[in-house]
Amino acid sequence: MRAAAETRDGVFTVDLDEEIVLDFAAGDTLALAAPPSVPFPRVVAAAASGSTRVAVVDRRPPLLVSYDAGTTWSEAGGGLPAGRAVAIAADDPDLVVYAARNRLYLSRDGGRFWSVLAPELPEIVGVELREA
């Protein structure tokens, strides 16, 4: 699986397993899908896949996660920095990528635990997940 991160300089493609930048397209942008509606103030970004919903909020901790299509929510990401974007894999709602200012974070368990990816990127404005 790969993450495409839109930055102020263009779009970087990052391999999530190898944690390396595979490609850079200067000046490109992502055609991001409309985010799902979430019932919170100060929402920065949101994503959904199946019954999993993740909202990036402008507060600490920076994430709110629902595993039941938004009926109940829990806080997540207590150790993460302020966020800019989030994406959930369409075929695997446990795979979530969170974008901070210039780093990507990966969760393989639906947002419970996070690991930082090695590449440091220019200022990130959007992120999406892509098949390899």
KOLGU-309389 format. One record per atom (N, C-alpha, C, O): residue number from 1; residue in three letters; atom name; x, y, z. Coordinates in steps of 0.02 Angstrom, whole numbers, plus 50000, padded with zeros to 5 digits. Layout:
<recs>
REC:NUM:ALA:CA:X:Y:Z
...
</recs>
This chain:
<recs>
REC:1:MET:N:50043:49941:50000
REC:1:MET:CA:50000:50000:50000
REC:1:MET:C:50045:50062:50000
REC:1:MET:O:50101:50061:50026
REC:2:ARG:N:50019:50114:49970
REC:2:ARG:CA:50056:50177:49965
REC:2:ARG:C:50013:50235:49988
REC:2:ARG:O:49951:50233:49984
REC:3:ALA:N:50046:50287:50013
REC:3:ALA:CA:50012:50349:50030
REC:3:ALA:C:50034:50402:49981
REC:3:ALA:O:50093:50407:49965
REC:4:ALA:N:49987:50441:49958
REC:4:ALA:CA:50002:50499:49916
REC:4:ALA:C:49990:50560:49960
REC:4:ALA:O:49935:50571:49985
REC:5:ALA:N:50042:50600:49969
REC:5:ALA:CA:50038:50659:50012
REC:5:ALA:C:50045:50721:49970
REC:5:ALA:O:50096:50733:49938
REC:6:GLU:N:49991:50761:49970
REC:6:GLU:CA:49994:50825:49935
REC:6:GLU:C:50028:50875:49980
REC:6:GLU:O:50009:50884:50038
REC:7:THR:N:50080:50908:49953
REC:7:THR:CA:50116:50959:49990
REC:7:THR:C:50112:51025:49952
REC:7:THR:O:50083:51028:49897
REC:8:ARG:N:50141:51076:49980
REC:8:ARG:CA:50141:51141:49945
REC:8:ARG:C:50183:51138:49882
REC:8:ARG:O:50177:51181:49838
REC:9:ASP:N:50227:51087:49876
REC:9:ASP:CA:50272:51081:49818
REC:9:ASP:C:50246:51033:49764
REC:9:ASP:O:50268:51036:49707
REC:10:GLY:N:50200:50989:49783
REC:10:GLY:CA:50175:50938:49737
REC:10:GLY:C:50155:50876:49776
REC:10:GLY:O:50144:50880:49836
REC:11:VAL:N:50149:50819:49741
REC:11:VAL:CA:50126:50757:49773
REC:11:VAL:C:50183:50707:49778
REC:11:VAL:O:50217:50692:49729
REC:12:PHE:N:50194:50683:49839
REC:12:PHE:CA:50243:50631:49854
REC:12:PHE:C:50207:50565:49862
REC:12:PHE:O:50155:50562:49894
REC:13:THR:N:50235:50512:49834
REC:13:THR:CA:50208:50445:49844
REC:13:THR:C:50256:50408:49891
REC:13:THR:O:50316:50403:49877
REC:14:VAL:N:50229:50382:49947
REC:14:VAL:CA:50270:50350:49998
REC:14:VAL:C:50248:50277:50005
REC:14:VAL:O:50189:50263:50013
REC:15:ASP:N:50296:50231:50002
REC:15:ASP:CA:50282:50161:50014
REC:15:ASP:C:50276:50151:50089
REC:15:ASP:O:50321:50167:50126
REC:16:LEU:N:50219:50124:50111
REC:16:LEU:CA:50206:50117:50183
REC:16:LEU:C:50245:50061:50216
REC:16:LEU:O:50258:50064:50276
REC:17:ASP:N:50265:50010:50178
REC:17:ASP:CA:50304:49956:50206
REC:17:ASP:C:50379:49972:50209
REC:17:ASP:O:50412:49959:50259
REC:18:GLU:N:50404:50000:50155
REC:18:GLU:CA:50475:50016:50151
REC:18:GLU:C:50492:50084:50183
REC:18:GLU:O:50549:50097:50199
REC:19:GLU:N:50441:50126:50192
REC:19:GLU:CA:50449:50193:50220
REC:19:GLU:C:50497:50236:50180
REC:19:GLU:O:50542:50268:50207
REC:20:ILE:N:50488:50234:50113
REC:20:ILE:CA:50529:50274:50069
REC:20:ILE:C:50485:50312:50020
REC:20:ILE:O:50429:50292:50005
REC:21:VAL:N:50511:50369:49996
REC:21:VAL:CA:50476:50407:49945
REC:21:VAL:C:50490:50373:49878
REC:21:VAL:O:50547:50364:49858
REC:22:LEU:N:50436:50354:49843
REC:22:LEU:CA:50442:50320:49779
REC:22:LEU:C:50441:50368:49720
REC:22:LEU:O:50471:50355:49668
REC:23:ASP:N:50405:50424:49729
REC:23:ASP:CA:50394:50468:49672
REC:23:ASP:C:50376:50537:49697
REC:23:ASP:O:50351:50545:49753
REC:24:PHE:N:50390:50588:49656
REC:24:PHE:CA:50370:50656:49670
REC:24:PHE:C:50346:50687:49605
REC:24:PHE:O:50381:50685:49554
REC:25:ALA:N:50286:50717:49606
REC:25:ALA:CA:50257:50751:49548
REC:25:ALA:C:50250:50825:49566
REC:25:ALA:O:50203:50845:49599
REC:26:ALA:N:50297:50866:49543
REC:26:ALA:CA:50298:50937:49558
REC:26:ALA:C:50235:50971:49533
REC:26:ALA:O:50215:50961:49476
REC:27:GLY:N:50205:51011:49576
REC:27:GLY:CA:50147:51050:49556
REC:27:GLY:C:50081:51012:49554
REC:27:GLY:O:50028:51042:49546
REC:28:ASP:N:50082:50946:49562
REC:28:ASP:CA:50021:50906:49561
REC:28:ASP:C:49980:50915:49625
REC:28:ASP:O:50006:50936:49677
REC:29:THR:N:49916:50900:49620
REC:29:THR:CA:49871:50901:49677
REC:29:THR:C:49831:50836:49678
REC:29:THR:O:49829:50801:49628
REC:30:LEU:N:49801:50821:49735
REC:30:LEU:CA:49759:50762:49741
REC:30:LEU:C:49686:50781:49729
REC:30:LEU:O:49665:50835:49749
REC:31:ALA:N:49649:50737:49698
REC:31:ALA:CA:49576:50746:49690
REC:31:ALA:C:49543:50709:49747
REC:31:ALA:O:49519:50653:49739
REC:32:LEU:N:49542:50740:49805
REC:32:LEU:CA:49518:50707:49866
REC:32:LEU:C:49441:50703:49866
REC:32:LEU:O:49407:50749:49844
REC:33:ALA:N:49416:50647:49891
REC:33:ALA:CA:49344:50639:49898
REC:33:ALA:C:49318:50685:49952
REC:33:ALA:O:49355:50705:49998
REC:34:ALA:N:49255:50703:49948
REC:34:ALA:CA:49224:50745:49999
REC:34:ALA:C:49226:50708:50066
REC:34:ALA:O:49209:50649:50069
REC:35:PRO:N:49247:50743:50119
REC:35:PRO:CA:49250:50709:50185
REC:35:PRO:C:49180:50694:50212
REC:35:PRO:O:49132:50729:50195
REC:36:PRO:N:49174:50642:50252
REC:36:PRO:CA:49109:50627:50283
REC:36:PRO:C:49091:50681:50334
REC:36:PRO:O:49135:50714:50362
REC:37:SER:N:49028:50689:50346
REC:37:SER:CA:49005:50737:50396
REC:37:SER:C:49016:50707:50465
REC:37:SER:O:48998:50650:50478
REC:38:VAL:N:49045:50747:50510
REC:38:VAL:CA:49055:50725:50579
REC:38:VAL:C:49028:50779:50625
REC:38:VAL:O:49033:50839:50610
REC:39:PRO:N:48998:50759:50682
REC:39:PRO:CA:48961:50806:50724
REC:39:PRO:C:49004:50843:50776
REC:39:PRO:O:48985:50847:50835
REC:40:PHE:N:49061:50870:50756
REC:40:PHE:CA:49105:50902:50804
REC:40:PHE:C:49127:50971:50779
REC:40:PHE:O:49131:50983:50719
REC:41:PRO:N:49142:51016:50826
REC:41:PRO:CA:49172:51079:50807
REC:41:PRO:C:49247:51070:50795
REC:41:PRO:O:49276:51020:50817
REC:42:ARG:N:49278:51116:50763
REC:42:ARG:CA:49351:51119:50753
REC:42:ARG:C:49378:51058:50715
REC:42:ARG:O:49434:51036:50727
REC:43:VAL:N:49338:51032:50668
REC:43:VAL:CA:49360:50975:50627
REC:43:VAL:C:49406:51001:50571
REC:43:VAL:O:49388:51047:50534
REC:44:VAL:N:49465:50972:50567
REC:44:VAL:CA:49514:50990:50516
REC:44:VAL:C:49507:50947:50454
REC:44:VAL:O:49511:50971:50398
REC:45:ALA:N:49495:50882:50465
REC:45:ALA:CA:49487:50834:50410
REC:45:ALA:C:49450:50773:50437
REC:45:ALA:O:49445:50763:50498
REC:46:ALA:N:49424:50733:50391
REC:46:ALA:CA:49389:50671:50412
REC:46:ALA:C:49392:50621:50354
REC:46:ALA:O:49398:50639:50296
REC:47:ALA:N:49386:50557:50373
REC:47:ALA:CA:49385:50504:50324
REC:47:ALA:C:49341:50447:50349
REC:47:ALA:O:49328:50441:50409
REC:48:ALA:N:49317:50406:50302
REC:48:ALA:CA:49274:50350:50321
REC:48:ALA:C:49288:50291:50274
REC:48:ALA:O:49305:50300:50216
REC:49:SER:N:49279:50231:50302
REC:49:SER:CA:49282:50170:50263
REC:49:SER:C:49241:50118:50301
REC:49:SER:O:49256:50103:50359
REC:50:GLY:N:49190:50091:50269
REC:50:GLY:CA:49145:50046:50304
REC:50:GLY:C:49113:50082:50363
REC:50:GLY:O:49088:50138:50355
REC:51:SER:N:49115:50052:50420
REC:51:SER:CA:49086:50084:50480
REC:51:SER:C:49138:50124:50519
REC:51:SER:O:49121:50153:50571
REC:52:THR:N:49200:50126:50496
REC:52:THR:CA:49252:50164:50531
REC:52:THR:C:49252:50236:50507
REC:52:THR:O:49253:50250:50447
REC:53:ARG:N:49252:50283:50555
REC:53:ARG:CA:49257:50354:50542
REC:53:ARG:C:49314:50382:50584
REC:53:ARG:O:49322:50363:50642
REC:54:VAL:N:49354:50426:50554
REC:54:VAL:CA:49408:50459:50590
REC:54:VAL:C:49404:50533:50576
REC:54:VAL:O:49400:50554:50518
REC:55:ALA:N:49404:50573:50629
REC:55:ALA:CA:49402:50646:50622
REC:55:ALA:C:49465:50675:50653
REC:55:ALA:O:49482:50659:50710
REC:56:VAL:N:49499:50719:50616
REC:56:VAL:CA:49555:50757:50643
REC:56:VAL:C:49526:50822:50670
REC:56:VAL:O:49491:50858:50634
REC:57:VAL:N:49540:50836:50733
REC:57:VAL:CA:49512:50896:50765
REC:57:VAL:C:49569:50940:50790
REC:57:VAL:O:49624:50917:50805
REC:58:ASP:N:49555:51004:50795
REC:58:ASP:CA:49603:51053:50817
REC:58:ASP:C:49602:51058:50893
REC:58:ASP:O:49579:51107:50922
REC:59:ARG:N:49627:51005:50925
REC:59:ARG:CA:49633:51001:50998
REC:59:ARG:C:49675:50940:51015
REC:59:ARG:O:49697:50904:50971
REC:60:ARG:N:49687:50929:51080
REC:60:ARG:CA:49725:50871:51103
REC:60:ARG:C:49678:50822:51137
REC:60:ARG:O:49636:50845:51176
REC:61:PRO:N:49680:50758:51125
REC:61:PRO:CA:49715:50726:51070
REC:61:PRO:C:49683:50744:51003
REC:61:PRO:O:49625:50764:51001
REC:62:PRO:N:49721:50737:50949
REC:62:PRO:CA:49697:50763:50885
REC:62:PRO:C:49649:50719:50845
REC:62:PRO:O:49629:50739:50790
REC:63:LEU:N:49630:50661:50871
REC:63:LEU:CA:49586:50616:50833
REC:63:LEU:C:49526:50594:50873
REC:63:LEU:O:49529:50584:50934
REC:64:LEU:N:49471:50587:50837
REC:64:LEU:CA:49410:50556:50863
REC:64:LEU:C:49394:50498:50815
REC:64:LEU:O:49394:50508:50754
REC:65:VAL:N:49381:50439:50843
REC:65:VAL:CA:49372:50379:50802
REC:65:VAL:C:49306:50346:50820
REC:65:VAL:O:49288:50340:50879
REC:66:SER:N:49269:50324:50769
REC:66:SER:CA:49208:50286:50778
REC:66:SER:C:49214:50221:50738
REC:66:SER:O:49236:50222:50680
REC:67:TYR:N:49194:50166:50768
REC:67:TYR:CA:49194:50101:50734
REC:67:TYR:C:49124:50078:50718
REC:67:TYR:O:49114:50022:50693
REC:68:ASP:N:49074:50120:50733
REC:68:ASP:CA:49004:50101:50722
REC:68:ASP:C:48967:50155:50681
REC:68:ASP:O:48910:50173:50696
REC:69:ALA:N:49000:50180:50630
REC:69:ALA:CA:48971:50228:50582
REC:69:ALA:C:48951:50294:50615
REC:69:ALA:O:48906:50328:50591
REC:70:GLY:N:48985:50312:50669
REC:70:GLY:CA:48972:50377:50700
REC:70:GLY:C:48923:50377:50757
REC:70:GLY:O:48906:50431:50783
REC:71:THR:N:48900:50319:50779
REC:71:THR:CA:48853:50316:50836
REC:71:THR:C:48890:50333:50900
REC:71:THR:O:48865:50373:50941
REC:72:THR:N:48949:50304:50911
REC:72:THR:CA:48990:50320:50969
REC:72:THR:C:49061:50339:50945
REC:72:THR:O:49083:50316:50893
REC:73:TRP:N:49094:50381:50984
REC:73:TRP:CA:49160:50406:50966
REC:73:TRP:C:49207:50399:51026
REC:73:TRP:O:49185:50402:51083
REC:74:SER:N:49272:50390:51011
REC:74:SER:CA:49322:50390:51064
REC:74:SER:C:49382:50431:51042
REC:74:SER:O:49395:50439:50982
REC:75:GLU:N:49418:50458:51091
REC:75:GLU:CA:49478:50497:51077
REC:75:GLU:C:49535:50449:51059
REC:75:GLU:O:49538:50393:51083
REC:76:ALA:N:49580:50473:51015
REC:76:ALA:CA:49638:50433:50995
REC:76:ALA:C:49696:50479:50978
REC:76:ALA:O:49687:50539:50968
REC:77:GLY:N:49754:50450:50974
REC:77:GLY:CA:49813:50488:50952
REC:77:GLY:C:49841:50535:51004
REC:77:GLY:O:49864:50590:50987
REC:78:GLY:N:49840:50515:51067
REC:78:GLY:CA:49864:50559:51120
REC:78:GLY:C:49936:50582:51112
REC:78:GLY:O:49952:50637:51135
REC:79:GLY:N:49978:50544:51080
REC:79:GLY:CA:50048:50564:51070
REC:79:GLY:C:50062:50596:51003
REC:79:GLY:O:50120:50613:50989
REC:80:LEU:N:50011:50604:50962
REC:80:LEU:CA:50022:50632:50895
REC:80:LEU:C:50023:50708:50896
REC:80:LEU:O:49989:50739:50937
REC:81:PRO:N:50061:50739:50850
REC:81:PRO:CA:50059:50812:50843
REC:81:PRO:C:49994:50833:50809
REC:81:PRO:O:49955:50791:50786
REC:82:ALA:N:49983:50898:50806
REC:82:ALA:CA:49923:50925:50772
REC:82:ALA:C:49920:50899:50701
REC:82:ALA:O:49971:50891:50667
REC:83:GLY:N:49859:50885:50678
REC:83:GLY:CA:49850:50853:50613
REC:83:GLY:C:49826:50898:50558
REC:83:GLY:O:49799:50952:50571
REC:84:ARG:N:49836:50875:50497
REC:84:ARG:CA:49815:50911:50436
REC:84:ARG:C:49767:50870:50394
REC:84:ARG:O:49723:50898:50362
REC:85:ALA:N:49775:50803:50394
REC:85:ALA:CA:49736:50761:50349
REC:85:ALA:C:49736:50689:50375
REC:85:ALA:O:49777:50670:50416
REC:86:VAL:N:49688:50650:50348
REC:86:VAL:CA:49683:50579:50367
REC:86:VAL:C:49653:50541:50308
REC:86:VAL:O:49613:50568:50270
REC:87:ALA:N:49673:50477:50302
REC:87:ALA:CA:49645:50434:50250
REC:87:ALA:C:49639:50364:50279
REC:87:ALA:O:49680:50342:50319
REC:88:ILE:N:49586:50328:50257
REC:88:ILE:CA:49574:50259:50277
REC:88:ILE:C:49571:50217:50214
REC:88:ILE:O:49539:50237:50165
REC:89:ALA:N:49603:50159:50214
REC:89:ALA:CA:49601:50115:50156
REC:89:ALA:C:49530:50091:50143
REC:89:ALA:O:49495:50071:50189
REC:90:ALA:N:49509:50093:50081
REC:90:ALA:CA:49442:50074:50062
REC:90:ALA:C:49428:50000:50076
REC:90:ALA:O:49372:49982:50096
REC:91:ASP:N:49478:49957:50066
REC:91:ASP:CA:49468:49886:50075
REC:91:ASP:C:49492:49859:50143
REC:91:ASP:O:49485:49800:50157
REC:92:ASP:N:49519:49903:50185
REC:92:ASP:CA:49544:49882:50251
REC:92:ASP:C:49538:49941:50299
REC:92:ASP:O:49585:49980:50306
REC:93:PRO:N:49481:49948:50334
REC:93:PRO:CA:49471:50005:50377
REC:93:PRO:C:49518:50008:50438
REC:93:PRO:O:49517:50057:50475
REC:94:ASP:N:49557:49955:50448
REC:94:ASP:CA:49608:49958:50501
REC:94:ASP:C:49670:49996:50480
REC:94:ASP:O:49709:50017:50523
REC:95:LEU:N:49680:50007:50415
REC:95:LEU:CA:49738:50042:50390
REC:95:LEU:C:49721:50117:50383
REC:95:LEU:O:49681:50137:50341
REC:96:VAL:N:49753:50157:50425
REC:96:VAL:CA:49740:50229:50428
REC:96:VAL:C:49806:50267:50423
REC:96:VAL:O:49854:50249:50456
REC:97:VAL:N:49807:50319:50382
REC:97:VAL:CA:49865:50364:50377
REC:97:VAL:C:49843:50433:50401
REC:97:VAL:O:49792:50460:50380
REC:98:TYR:N:49883:50461:50446
REC:98:TYR:CA:49872:50526:50476
REC:98:TYR:C:49929:50572:50456
REC:98:TYR:O:49987:50553:50460
REC:99:ALA:N:49913:50632:50434
REC:99:ALA:CA:49964:50679:50413
REC:99:ALA:C:49968:50737:50462
REC:99:ALA:O:49919:50771:50475
REC:100:ALA:N:50028:50747:50489
REC:100:ALA:CA:50043:50806:50529
REC:100:ALA:C:50074:50857:50482
REC:100:ALA:O:50069:50849:50421
REC:101:ARG:N:50106:50907:50507
REC:101:ARG:CA:50133:50961:50465
REC:101:ARG:C:50179:50934:50410
REC:101:ARG:O:50171:50951:50352
REC:102:ASN:N:50227:50891:50428
REC:102:ASN:CA:50274:50867:50378
REC:102:ASN:C:50292:50793:50386
REC:102:ASN:O:50342:50770:50358
REC:103:ARG:N:50251:50756:50424
REC:103:ARG:CA:50264:50685:50434
REC:103:ARG:C:50199:50646:50426
REC:103:ARG:O:50144:50672:50439
REC:104:LEU:N:50205:50583:50404
REC:104:LEU:CA:50149:50538:50401
REC:104:LEU:C:50154:50487:50457
REC:104:LEU:O:50209:50465:50475
REC:105:TYR:N:50097:50469:50484
REC:105:TYR:CA:50092:50419:50538
REC:105:TYR:C:50046:50364:50514
REC:105:TYR:O:49997:50377:50479
REC:106:LEU:N:50062:50302:50532
REC:106:LEU:CA:50026:50244:50508
REC:106:LEU:C:49997:50204:50565
REC:106:LEU:O:50031:50191:50615
REC:107:SER:N:49934:50184:50559
REC:107:SER:CA:49902:50139:50605
REC:107:SER:C:49876:50079:50565
REC:107:SER:O:49845:50087:50513
REC:108:ARG:N:49890:50020:50590
REC:108:ARG:CA:49866:49959:50558
REC:108:ARG:C:49811:49925:50600
REC:108:ARG:O:49792:49869:50586
REC:109:ASP:N:49788:49961:50651
REC:109:ASP:CA:49736:49934:50695
REC:109:ASP:C:49678:49983:50706
REC:109:ASP:O:49650:49986:50760
REC:110:GLY:N:49662:50020:50654
REC:110:GLY:CA:49604:50064:50658
REC:110:GLY:C:49614:50127:50700
REC:110:GLY:O:49565:50157:50722
REC:111:GLY:N:49675:50147:50712
REC:111:GLY:CA:49688:50209:50747
REC:111:GLY:C:49704:50202:50821
REC:111:GLY:O:49707:50251:50857
REC:112:ARG:N:49714:50141:50844
REC:112:ARG:CA:49731:50131:50915
REC:112:ARG:C:49804:50145:50928
REC:112:ARG:O:49821:50180:50976
REC:113:PHE:N:49849:50117:50886
REC:113:PHE:CA:49921:50127:50894
REC:113:PHE:C:49949:50156:50829
REC:113:PHE:O:49925:50140:50775
REC:114:TRP:N:49999:50200:50836
REC:114:TRP:CA:50027:50237:50780
REC:114:TRP:C:50102:50230:50777
REC:114:TRP:O:50135:50224:50829
REC:115:SER:N:50130:50231:50716
REC:115:SER:CA:50202:50235:50707
REC:115:SER:C:50216:50290:50656
REC:115:SER:O:50179:50299:50607
REC:116:VAL:N:50271:50326:50667
REC:116:VAL:CA:50290:50379:50621
REC:116:VAL:C:50329:50348:50562
REC:116:VAL:O:50370:50303:50572
REC:117:LEU:N:50316:50372:50502
REC:117:LEU:CA:50353:50349:50444
REC:117:LEU:C:50416:50391:50436
REC:117:LEU:O:50417:50450:50455
REC:118:ALA:N:50468:50361:50408
REC:118:ALA:CA:50534:50393:50405
REC:118:ALA:C:50537:50457:50363
REC:118:ALA:O:50568:50505:50385
REC:119:PRO:N:50506:50460:50304
REC:119:PRO:CA:50515:50520:50262
REC:119:PRO:C:50488:50584:50295
REC:119:PRO:O:50433:50585:50323
REC:120:GLU:N:50527:50636:50290
REC:120:GLU:CA:50504:50703:50311
REC:120:GLU:C:50489:50741:50246
REC:120:GLU:O:50531:50745:50202
REC:121:LEU:N:50428:50768:50242
REC:121:LEU:CA:50404:50799:50181
REC:121:LEU:C:50393:50874:50192
REC:121:LEU:O:50391:50897:50249
REC:122:PRO:N:50387:50913:50137
REC:122:PRO:CA:50366:50983:50145
REC:122:PRO:C:50296:50985:50175
REC:122:PRO:O:50264:50933:50184
REC:123:GLU:N:50272:51042:50190
REC:123:GLU:CA:50208:51051:50224
REC:123:GLU:C:50151:51015:50188
REC:123:GLU:O:50135:51029:50131
REC:124:ILE:N:50120:50967:50224
REC:124:ILE:CA:50068:50924:50196
REC:124:ILE:C:50000:50957:50201
REC:124:ILE:O:49982:50987:50252
REC:125:VAL:N:49961:50952:50146
REC:125:VAL:CA:49893:50981:50146
REC:125:VAL:C:49839:50928:50135
REC:125:VAL:O:49780:50941:50147
REC:126:GLY:N:49858:50868:50111
REC:126:GLY:CA:49808:50816:50099
REC:126:GLY:C:49843:50749:50092
REC:126:GLY:O:49903:50745:50076
REC:127:VAL:N:49804:50695:50103
REC:127:VAL:CA:49833:50628:50097
REC:127:VAL:C:49779:50580:50073
REC:127:VAL:O:49720:50587:50088
REC:128:GLU:N:49802:50530:50035
REC:128:GLU:CA:49757:50476:50014
REC:128:GLU:C:49797:50411:50011
REC:128:GLU:O:49858:50412:50005
REC:129:LEU:N:49761:50355:50016
REC:129:LEU:CA:49793:50289:50011
REC:129:LEU:C:49780:50260:49943
REC:129:LEU:O:49727:50268:49914
REC:130:ARG:N:49831:50225:49917
REC:130:ARG:CA:49827:50195:49850
REC:130:ARG:C:49854:50124:49853
REC:130:ARG:O:49898:50109:49893
REC:131:GLU:N:49828:50081:49810
REC:131:GLU:CA:49854:50013:49803
REC:131:GLU:C:49924:50018:49772
REC:131:GLU:O:49938:50064:49734
REC:132:ALA:N:49965:49970:49787
REC:132:ALA:CA:50034:49969:49761
REC:132:ALA:C:50036:49957:49687
REC:132:ALA:O:50090:49955:49658
</recs>
